[in-house]
């Protein structure tokens, strides 16, 4: 696989998963990059590249680090377009 094989939707889902899990447990032990690595089997460099691409396209935003970014309205709109697929496959 390569960066092109990780979709923007997968990146956005990883950020949502990160926010949900960190909110529930109050800890950040599963950053979005680690989640993507587990889901895709790709190395850190490839996952960060996909995260940067999603940021450049406006799906995610961050302050000082992509690691602790958040989903933008455009990213939420992307999720809304694919909600049936997400519900079938699980987040």
C-alpha positions as protocol buffer text, in pm:
chain_id: "A"
residue {
  index: 1
  type: UNK
  ca { x: 0 y: 0 z: 0 }
}
residue {
  index: 2
  type: UNK
  ca { x: 91 y: 364 z: -35 }
}
residue {
  index: 3
  type: UNK
  ca { x: -51 y: 695 z: 79 }
}
residue {
  index: 4
  type: UNK
  ca { x: -295 y: 688 z: -212 }
}
residue {
  index: 5
  type: UNK
  ca { x: -443 y: 365 z: -70 }
}
residue {
  index: 6
  type: UNK
  ca { x: -549 y: 538 z: 253 }
}
residue {
  index: 7
  type: UNK
  ca { x: -865 y: 734 z: 184 }
}
residue {
  index: 8
  type: UNK
  ca { x: -951 y: 1071 z: 330 }
}
residue {
  index: 9
  type: UNK
  ca { x: -1254 y: 901 z: 485 }
}
residue {
  index: 10
  type: UNK
  ca { x: -1028 y: 657 z: 673 }
}
residue {
  index: 11
  type: UNK
  ca { x: -822 y: 948 z: 803 }
}
residue {
  index: 12
  type: UNK
  ca { x: -1133 y: 1132 z: 921 }
}
residue {
  index: 13
  type: UNK
  ca { x: -1264 y: 813 z: 1084 }
}
residue {
  index: 14
  type: UNK
  ca { x: -933 y: 774 z: 1268 }
}
residue {
  index: 15
  type: UNK
  ca { x: -964 y: 1126 z: 1409 }
}
residue {
  index: 16
  type: UNK
  ca { x: -1322 y: 1062 z: 1518 }
}
residue {
  index: 17
  type: UNK
  ca { x: -1218 y: 734 z: 1680 }
}
residue {
  index: 18
  type: UNK
  ca { x: -935 y: 916 z: 1858 }
}
residue {
  index: 19
  type: UNK
  ca { x: -1165 y: 1188 z: 1991 }
}
residue {
  index: 20
  type: UNK
  ca { x: -1426 y: 939 z: 2110 }
}
residue {
  index: 21
  type: UNK
  ca { x: -1175 y: 714 z: 2284 }
}
residue {
  index: 22
  type: UNK
  ca { x: -981 y: 1000 z: 2444 }
}
residue {
  index: 23
  type: UNK
  ca { x: -1306 y: 1155 z: 2563 }
}
residue {
  index: 24
  type: UNK
  ca { x: -1424 y: 831 z: 2718 }
}
residue {
  index: 25
  type: UNK
  ca { x: -1101 y: 743 z: 2889 }
}
residue {
  index: 26
  type: UNK
  ca { x: -934 y: 1082 z: 2927 }
}
residue {
  index: 27
  type: UNK
  ca { x: -606 y: 951 z: 2790 }
}
residue {
  index: 28
  type: UNK
  ca { x: -435 y: 976 z: 2454 }
}
residue {
  index: 29
  type: UNK
  ca { x: -282 y: 635 z: 2402 }
}
residue {
  index: 30
  type: UNK
  ca { x: -424 y: 584 z: 2052 }
}
residue {
  index: 31
  type: UNK
  ca { x: -332 y: 885 z: 1840 }
}
residue {
  index: 32
  type: UNK
  ca { x: -487 y: 904 z: 1490 }
}
residue {
  index: 33
  type: UNK
  ca { x: -162 y: 794 z: 1325 }
}
residue {
  index: 34
  type: UNK
  ca { x: -143 y: 483 z: 1543 }
}
residue {
  index: 35
  type: UNK
  ca { x: -506 y: 405 z: 1465 }
}
residue {
  index: 36
  type: UNK
  ca { x: -438 y: 435 z: 1091 }
}
residue {
  index: 37
  type: UNK
  ca { x: -129 y: 216 z: 1124 }
}
residue {
  index: 38
  type: UNK
  ca { x: -336 y: -53 z: 1296 }
}
residue {
  index: 39
  type: UNK
  ca { x: -622 y: -30 z: 1044 }
}
residue {
  index: 40
  type: UNK
  ca { x: -409 y: -23 z: 728 }
}
residue {
  index: 41
  type: UNK
  ca { x: -87 y: -202 z: 824 }
}
residue {
  index: 42
  type: UNK
  ca { x: 109 y: 92 z: 683 }
}
residue {
  index: 43
  type: UNK
  ca { x: 414 y: 252 z: 839 }
}
residue {
  index: 44
  type: UNK
  ca { x: 404 y: 580 z: 1031 }
}
residue {
  index: 45
  type: UNK
  ca { x: 546 y: 785 z: 742 }
}
residue {
  index: 46
  type: UNK
  ca { x: 273 y: 672 z: 502 }
}
residue {
  index: 47
  type: UNK
  ca { x: -3 y: 737 z: 757 }
}
residue {
  index: 48
  type: UNK
  ca { x: 128 y: 1085 z: 838 }
}
residue {
  index: 49
  type: UNK
  ca { x: 142 y: 1158 z: 466 }
}
residue {
  index: 50
  type: UNK
  ca { x: -226 y: 1061 z: 433 }
}
residue {
  index: 51
  type: UNK
  ca { x: -308 y: 1282 z: 733 }
}
residue {
  index: 52
  type: UNK
  ca { x: -122 y: 1575 z: 576 }
}
residue {
  index: 53
  type: UNK
  ca { x: -311 y: 1521 z: 251 }
}
residue {
  index: 54
  type: UNK
  ca { x: -644 y: 1525 z: 436 }
}
residue {
  index: 55
  type: UNK
  ca { x: -539 y: 1845 z: 612 }
}
residue {
  index: 56
  type: UNK
  ca { x: -442 y: 2007 z: 280 }
}
residue {
  index: 57
  type: UNK
  ca { x: -785 y: 1912 z: 141 }
}
residue {
  index: 58
  type: UNK
  ca { x: -958 y: 2070 z: 442 }
}
residue {
  index: 59
  type: UNK
  ca { x: -1094 y: 1755 z: 610 }
}
residue {
  index: 60
  type: UNK
  ca { x: -893 y: 1795 z: 929 }
}
residue {
  index: 61
  type: UNK
  ca { x: -729 y: 2086 z: 1106 }
}
residue {
  index: 62
  type: UNK
  ca { x: -468 y: 2112 z: 1377 }
}
residue {
  index: 63
  type: UNK
  ca { x: -297 y: 2360 z: 1602 }
}
residue {
  index: 64
  type: UNK
  ca { x: 63 y: 2260 z: 1658 }
}
residue {
  index: 65
  type: UNK
  ca { x: 54 y: 1892 z: 1561 }
}
residue {
  index: 66
  type: UNK
  ca { x: -137 y: 1670 z: 1322 }
}
residue {
  index: 67
  type: UNK
  ca { x: -130 y: 1412 z: 1598 }
}
residue {
  index: 68
  type: UNK
  ca { x: -387 y: 1601 z: 1803 }
}
residue {
  index: 69
  type: UNK
  ca { x: -596 y: 1759 z: 1528 }
}
residue {
  index: 70
  type: UNK
  ca { x: -971 y: 1762 z: 1479 }
}
residue {
  index: 71
  type: UNK
  ca { x: -1226 y: 1705 z: 1205 }
}
residue {
  index: 72
  type: UNK
  ca { x: -1353 y: 2011 z: 1019 }
}
residue {
  index: 73
  type: UNK
  ca { x: -1707 y: 2067 z: 895 }
}
residue {
  index: 74
  type: UNK
  ca { x: -1589 y: 1954 z: 550 }
}
residue {
  index: 75
  type: UNK
  ca { x: -1464 y: 1632 z: 713 }
}
residue {
  index: 76
  type: UNK
  ca { x: -1797 y: 1581 z: 887 }
}
residue {
  index: 77
  type: UNK
  ca { x: -1972 y: 1634 z: 554 }
}
residue {
  index: 78
  type: UNK
  ca { x: -1752 y: 1361 z: 405 }
}
residue {
  index: 79
  type: UNK
  ca { x: -1858 y: 1125 z: 683 }
}
residue {
  index: 80
  type: UNK
  ca { x: -2223 y: 1216 z: 625 }
}
residue {
  index: 81
  type: UNK
  ca { x: -2189 y: 1122 z: 257 }
}
residue {
  index: 82
  type: UNK
  ca { x: -2065 y: 777 z: 356 }
}
residue {
  index: 83
  type: UNK
  ca { x: -2267 y: 713 z: 672 }
}
residue {
  index: 84
  type: UNK
  ca { x: -2437 y: 398 z: 538 }
}
residue {
  index: 85
  type: UNK
  ca { x: -2099 y: 239 z: 458 }
}
residue {
  index: 86
  type: UNK
  ca { x: -1960 y: 342 z: 798 }
}
residue {
  index: 87
  type: UNK
  ca { x: -2259 y: 194 z: 981 }
}
residue {
  index: 88
  type: UNK
  ca { x: -2222 y: -135 z: 796 }
}
residue {
  index: 89
  type: UNK
  ca { x: -1847 y: -165 z: 851 }
}
residue {
  index: 90
  type: UNK
  ca { x: -1831 y: -2 z: 1194 }
}
residue {
  index: 91
  type: UNK
  ca { x: -1617 y: 292 z: 1300 }
}
